[in-house]
Amino acid sequence: MAVTTSSGKRPKRAAASNGKSAGPATRPPATPAGAGYLARSAKAVRDTLSAAEDLSSFLATAGTLTLDQRRLLVEQAMVLINENYVHLPLKKAMHAVAPEQALRLLAHRLEAATPSTMGPETEFHAEMLRIFASVRDLHTNYLLPRPYATRVAFLPFDVEEYFEAGERRYQVSHLVSGFSHPTFTAGVQLIGWSGVPMERAVAVNADRFPGSNPAARHARGVQFMGQRPLVRSLPPDETWVEVDYVDAAGTARSIRLSWMVLDTSAPANAVDPDSPSPAAASLGVDVEMDLVNVAKRYLFAPQVVAATATPPRLTTRPAEGDTDVPTSMSGVLRARSVTTSHGPVGHLRIFSFNVSDPGAFVDEVERLIGLLPPTMLIIDVRGNGGGHIYASEGLLQLFTPQPITPEPTQFIVSPLNRRLCFRHRTNAAGIDLGPWFPSIDQAVETSATYSSGFPITPTAFANGRGQRYRGRVLLVTDARCYSATDIFSAGFQDHGIGPVLGVDANTGAGGANVWTHELLKQLLELPAPVDKTSPYKPLPAGAAMRVAIRRTLRVGARAGTPVEDLGVQPDSRWNLTRNDLLNGNTDLIEHAAGLLAAMPLRRLDPVAGSVAGGMRPVTLTTAAIDRVDVYVGAGRPFASLDVSDGTTTVNLPATAASVRFEGRTGGALVVSARLTLA
C-alpha cells in the first residue's frame, strides 16, 4: 500500500545529490561514533549523557559466566518457579507453557556440558530470558548480570503512536536535547525501520517483551522502539538503525542513527527491593518501565532532572490558567490547571508509585489537589510501572467518600512458602506474614492451592484521611500501567470513584506483589538464627531474579477476580491524536473534561464558626445532595439533616474535636468532608 502523509498526499521522494530520485532505502552517512549531540545536551544532564557509550564499546565489556555459575542460576530459578511463583497454575492454563520443565531441560543440558562445550554466555542469557518470558509476567524475571543490569540502550528520539481515520500512525514525539537535524524533527511520521514497515517492526519488537495481554505487548513494543532496557533483554542485534520517515514537507527520507548505551540508576526516593523491610515486601513494580522512565527524564526532560536536583519553591496559591503547581516530587508527580471549553480542569500526572515514604507521597498529592480547580480533576497514570502498594491504595481515599477496601492477596501453597510464613508469623523482623500462615498450614489437610486472602496495605492507612477532593474525578490509563498502578486502577473502578478512560483496551495486567531472590534469601536468615537449610543461594556476577509472590484479587462487584493477565478494562476509549502527542494531550484532556462536565457536581463544604454558649455553629454549603449525616469523634452519630442546594447550619458541642459529614442522595453516600476543630 502506498504511504501517504497526514494530509492524505503521497510523500515526495528526497532528491539525491546527483539529481536522481532517492527513496527511503537510500543510506545516508551514519551518525558519527560517540554521538556528538550528547555533549551538546542540556546542562542538567550533560555529564550523564556524555558518559554514554556506543553499543559496540559496551558489548566489549560483557562478562563471562562459568559453567558452575550457569548451573547455579538455573537451580535458583527452579526454586522460585516451583515453590514461590503464585501465578504458575494460571499461566500454564492461559498460555499453555511449562517453565519448570524448560528449566529442568536446561539444567540437564548444563549438567552434561563442559567448559569447552557450554556455548557463549549470550546464548545462556537468551535461553533464561526466553523461559521467564514464556509466562508473560513482568514481575517474574531473570535479570541480567553486570554490566547489563542498569543500562538502557537508546536512540536520540522517542516513538509514540496516534490514530488518524481509525488507523495507527507512528511519529517522533521528542528528541534528545542537543540533537538537531534539518528534516528529522519532532512530529515527523515514521514509516519504516531498517527496511521493515513500521507496523510490522513494532509487532516484532513487541514479541521481545512479555506483556500479559495483546494491548500490553503492543504498548511495550512501541515504548521500547527507541529506548530498550537491558536488565531483562539482550542488547539490540544491530549497532544502528535506518529510520524511514516523512518530513514536515511530505518528503520521504531516511536517516541512520547509532544505538547508544546509558548507565541509569534507581530514583533516589525509590524502595530498595533487596532490603528486608516492610517497604520491600510491599512492592509491585515493573523494573523495565522504571528504568526507562528514569532514562527518558535524562533524554527528553532535563528540566525535571534540574528540578529534582534543586527543588522548586512550593506555593499555597491555587493554580490559575494553564499553569503547573510546583511539587517536591518532580519526576514522580506533575500537577497543572488546564483551560478547556468545559471550564478549568486539574490534570494530575502520576509517573510512578515507587516511593520509599508512601505517607509523604499521599501528603504531597493531597497538597497538590488542594491547589487545582475544585470541580473537575483528571488523574493520569499512563506509563506508570507501579511501586509501593501502600502509596497506590493509600491514595484512593482522597477522591471518594466510600471506605476503601484494599485488595486481598494470596500466596500459592508450597512447603517453602509455609516455611517463610511460619518464620515471619509474629512480625519479629518487621514483615508480618502471620495472617497468611494458618491457611497455608491448614492446606496440608485441605490440599488448597492458595492461602486465604489478606491485604498488604493496612486498612487504617487506606482510610485514615478520608475524601479531600470533592469534585468530579476521572482516571486515564493505558496498557503500560502495571502492578501497583493496576491495583490503583482496579481500586478506582471497584470503589466507583469515577469513569476510567483508556487509551488502550486494558491496563498492563500485573496483579501481584513482587519479591526479589535476595529478599527471599534474607527472609530465611531473619530473625536469627539463620535457617541453614535455606534453598536460596547467593547469585553470581550481579545477576538477580524476581518472582510474583502474592497475587491480588479485586473487590466490590468484581470481588475475587484476579488482576493478573486480565487487567482493568476502561469504561470508554480514546485514541490519541497527533495533536495530543505534540501539544500536551490537548485533545485527550478536552474529551475527558467533556465526560466530567456531564457528571453531577456534589458539594459539601463545612465552615466552622466561633464558640458561643457552649456550642459551635458549622455552616454547610451543599449541592446535589439531600441529606447530611453528622458524626462527632470516633464515629459517634450526632445528627441527620435534610438539606437542599444552599446553606444549612448545625450546632455542635464546643468540646467536639473532630467531625465527619456524610452527604447522601437517595440514601447513597456520595460525598464526605471532615473538620478538625481542636
Secondary structure, 3 states (H helix, E strand, C coil): CCCCCCCCCCCEEEECCCCCEECCCCCCCCCCCCCHHHHHCCHHHHHHHHCCEEHHHHHCCCCCCCHHHHHHHHHHHHHHHHHHCCCHHHHHHHHCCCHHHHHHHHHHHHHHCCCCCCCCHHHHHHHHHHHHHCCCCCCCEEECCCCCCCEEEECCEEEEEEEECCEEEEEEEEECCCCCCCCCCCCCEEEEECCEEHHHHHHHHHCCCCCCCHHHHHHHHHHCCCEEECCCCCCCCCCEEEEEEECCCCEEEEEEEECEEEECCCCCCCCCCCCCCCCHHHEEECHHHHHHHHHHHHHHCHHHHHHHHCCCCCCCCCCCCCCEECCCCCCCEEEEEEEECCEEEEEEEECCECCCCHHHHHHHHHHHHCCCCCCEEEEECCCCCEEEHHHHHHHHHHHCCCCCCCCEEECECCHHHHHHHHHCCCCCCCCCCHHHHHHHHHHHHHCCCECCCEECCCHHHHHCCCCCCCCEEEEEECCCCCCHHHHHHHHHHHCCCCCEEECCCCCCCCCEEEEEHHHHHHHCCCCCCCCCCCCCCCCHHHCEEEEEEEEEECCHHHCCCECCCCCCCCCEECCCCHHHHHCCCHHHHHHHHHHHHCCCCCEEEEEECCCECCEEEEEEEEECCCEEEEEECCCEEEEEEECCCEEEEEEEECCCCEEEEEEEECCEEEEEEEEECC
